[in-house]
Amino acid sequence: MADGMQSTLDENLELERQLKLINKLPVKSIRVLILFTKFGYIVDCIDINKQPAFDHPLLKNHKLQRKPSFWKTKSKTGVNLSPSKSKARLEKVVCPEGTVPIRRTTKDDLIKSKKLLNSQILANDALVRHSDNFQKTGCYNLLCPGFVETAQEMFIGERVENTSVIDRDMAEIAISLVQDVNTENWWLNIDFVPVGYFPKALFSNLVSADEVGWGGTTTTPAGTRAPPMGSGLFPDDNFVHACYFKNVSYQNQFREDIGPYEKRANLFTFTDKPKCYDVQYYGDQGGEVGYSLQFGGPGGDCDS
């Protein structure tokens, strides 16, 4: 019993040590409540120059870029919202000048992460990919450590307040990832507002992206039922049903927006659990939709 108590004490001390490293001293803290529940989370307003990203060993001497060079002209990203659709509102907070909002990590967050790492986690994908050479040479998603936040009101991990309802109102959000031609940092933009960027230093052997993809991913421990993806419905070319991307494009070396042509050999769809999920690429449908795709499914027992 004494050994067990000591082990628990050591684990708690280690968790506390990690939290002190992860959660920086805030200038201001904001409590965000989830509507109609007693639950919520805390967002800390952290000095923009002291945010956790700069603990990354590759960013020790990194020079902060506060805004992308294309921000003055609001560079076209090929992402458009339908005038008839509502926006998927993000639950924004407002931090003081010179600070950025960082969702506070809790002890429960660390425990859950540890459990996920110690268990066999299965990832299920339904994706459309456009690739020049099919070689994976970098990571451009929010799981990559070292993402630098710059926005005062938007942050990674914030909740979406209003979402789509099947056969009723669709809520859309514009998302793009654009490389700054001057710094070569990769900027994440949400509703045409730069949220932050992946520094060039994180991708020392990558001058430009050679693959772009759209779709969804779910994760589940081995031996459990896979969760729904998107709305939980399979694609059916009806854009009030399954989850969708529309007006998708990528930029070439001349910063021209190009739709992924379905007849090109380097465009393909991939679903690793076709019993539970699917993805359909429709090409250019014109109008408000343009180059578009749907993805998702009900999940369930995918291997039986």
N, C-alpha and C positions, 0 to 999 in steps of 0.2 A: 504493500500500500504506500509506503514511504517513497519507494522508487517511482510509483505512478504519480504521486503528488509532485515530486521534484521535476518529473518530465513535463507535467502540465505547466508548472511554474516557469520552466525554461522556455517552453513554447510561447507562453504569454509574454515573457520578457523579449523574446526574439520578434514577436509581432509588434510590440511597442517600439522596438528599435527601428523596424522597417517603416512604421508609420511616421516616425520623427524624420526619417530621411525623405519620404515621399511627400508628405504634407508640409509645405513651406509656411513660414510665419505670414499670416494674411494681414493686409491693410484693412480689410473689411470682410465680414462673413454674411452670407445671405441664406436664409432658410427657405427652401422651395418646397411647398406642400403640393401633393398630388390631389387634384380635385376629387371631392366626395370620399376621401379616405383620410385616415389619420397618419398616413405614411408620407415620407418626403426625404430630402437629402440636403446637404449643405454645400454651397458653392463659396469657395474662398477667392477673394480678389487678391492676386499675388503680383508683386512687383514684376513687370514684364521682363526685366533682366535677370530675375532670380527664379524663374519658373522651372519645374522639374526637368524639362527637355535639356537644359544646359548641364545636367548631371551626366549626360551621355558622354562617354570618353572621346567620341569623335567631334564633339561640339564644345570642347573646353575653351578654344580660342575663336569661337564662332562670332561673327559680327551680325547683330540683329538687323533684319530687314523689316521695317515696320509696315510698308505697303508695297505691293508689286508695281513694277515700272509701268505696267499697262493699266493701272487703276484710273488714271486721269481720263483716259479715253474709254474706260469700261470695255476692254477688248471683247470682241465677239467670241463666244465660246460654242456656238452652235446649239445652245440650250434655250428653249423657249417654253413659256407657259401658255396654255390655252386661255383666251380671254373669258371663256365660259366656265372655267374651272376655278375653284377656290384654292387658296394657298394652304399647304400643310403647315400651319403656324407652329413655330418653335417657341418653347417656353423660355423667353429671354430674361436675362438679368442685366442690370446696369452697374458696371464697376467704375470706380474713380479713374480719372485720367492717369495714364502711366501704369495701370494694372490690367491684368487679364483674368477672366473667370476660369477657375479650375475646380472641377467637382472633387470634393474631399473624399479621399480613400478611407474606408472604415476597416475595423478589425474583421468584420464579417466579410468584407470584400476580399481581404487577404486569405481568409479561411476558405472561401469558395474557390478562389484562384488556385490555392494549394490542392484542394480536392480534385479540381479539374485536371491539374498537371499530373497528379498521382493516379488518375484513372485513365482508362483507354477511351479517348474522345474520338467520336466519328464525325467527320464533316461531310455533309451532303450538298452537292452543287447542282445548279441548273443555270448554265451560262451560255452566252454568245460571245465568241472571241474573234478578234481580228488581229492577225499576227504577221510580221514580216519574215521571221525565221523560226518561230516556235520555241525559242530558247528563253528560259526564265532567268533574267539577269538582275532582277531587283524586286523590291516590295513597295507597292504604292497603295497601301491601305492603312487604316487607322490602328492596326495592331502593331505597326512598326514603332519602336521607341524612338524618341527624338523629335516628335512632331512639335513645332513651335507655334504657339497660339499668339495671335495679334489682335483679335477683335475684342472689344469691350463688352459686347452684349451677347455673343454667341460662343459656344464652347462644345468640346467633345463630350458626349454623354448626356446632353440635354434631351428632355422629353419632347415629343411632338404632341401638341395639344389636340388638334383635330385631324382626323384621318378619314380615308374614304369609307363609304358604306356601300356594300354590294347592291347593284341595281338602283342606286340613288346618287348622292352627291360624290363626286370624285375630288380629292384634294391632291394637289401637285406641288412639288418642290423642285427648283432648278439646281442641279449640282454639276460642277465641272472641276477638272483638275488640269491646270495649265502651267507650263514651264515658263518662267520669266527668262526672256532672252538675254538679259543683262547679267543676272546672278546665277542662272540655271537652277534656282530653287523651284520646287513644284508646289504651286499654290492651290489650296482647296477653297472653292468659292461656293457658297450656298445662297440661293436667291440673289446672285450677282454681287454678293458681299464677300470679300476675302476674310476667311476665318483664321487662316494660318498656313504654314507651309512645311514641306519635307525638305530640309537643307540638302544642298548638293553633296555635302560631305558624307552623307549617309550612303551615297551611291558612287563610290570612287571610280568604279569601272563602267559607269553607265552615262553616256553623253546624252542619249535620247531614249525614249521608250520605244520598244519594238513590238509591244503587244498591248491591246486595250480590250476590256471585256465589260459586259453588262449582265446582270442577273442577280441571283440570290444564293445564300448559303445558310444552312442550319447546322447546329452542332448538338450532339446528344451522346451521353455515355453509352458504352457498349452494353447490349442486352436490354435497352429500353426503347420504347416507341419513339420514332422520329416526330418532331413537332411540325405543325403546319408551316408552310412557306408562303409569304404574301397574304392574300385573302383566304388561302386554303382551297381555292378552286384551281383546276387545270386551265391552261390557256385555251381560248376558244375564239379569238379574234373579235371579241366583244369587250370594249375598253371600259365597261362598268362591271366587269367580273374579276378576272385575274389581275394580279399586280403587273405593271407595265413600265417600260421605258419608251419615250417617244422623242422624235427629233434628235436621235443619237448621231454623233459625228466625232471625228478625230481631226487633229490639225497636222498638216504636213510641214516640211522644213520651211515653207514659205508662209506659214501661219494661215493657210487656207483651210476652211472647214470642209471635210469630205465625208460623205455618207458611206458606210461599209457596204459595198456592193455585194449582193448575195451570190452573184455568179463568179466572183473571184475565188481562186483556189485557196487563198489564205484566210477565208472566213468559215467558221464552223460552229456548230452547237454541241453542247456537251451536257448530259444528264447522267449522273452515276447511279441514281436510284429511280429508274423510270416507272416503277410501280407506285411511287409516292410523289414524284415531282416530274415536271416537264418544262420545256422551254421551246417557244416557237418564234422564229424570226420572219417578219413579213416584208422586209425590204422597204422601198419607198412607197408609202400609201398616199403621199401628197397631203394637201390641206393642213390642218392643225397637227396632224400626226407625224408626217414625214417618215423617215427611217425609224422603224419601231419593232418592238418585241414584247412578248408576254412571258411570264414565268410563274412557277409556284405549284402548289398541290397540297393535298390534305395531310401528308405525312402518314404515320402509322407504322405497321410492321413491314418494313421495306424488303426484308430478305427472305420472307417465307414464300 
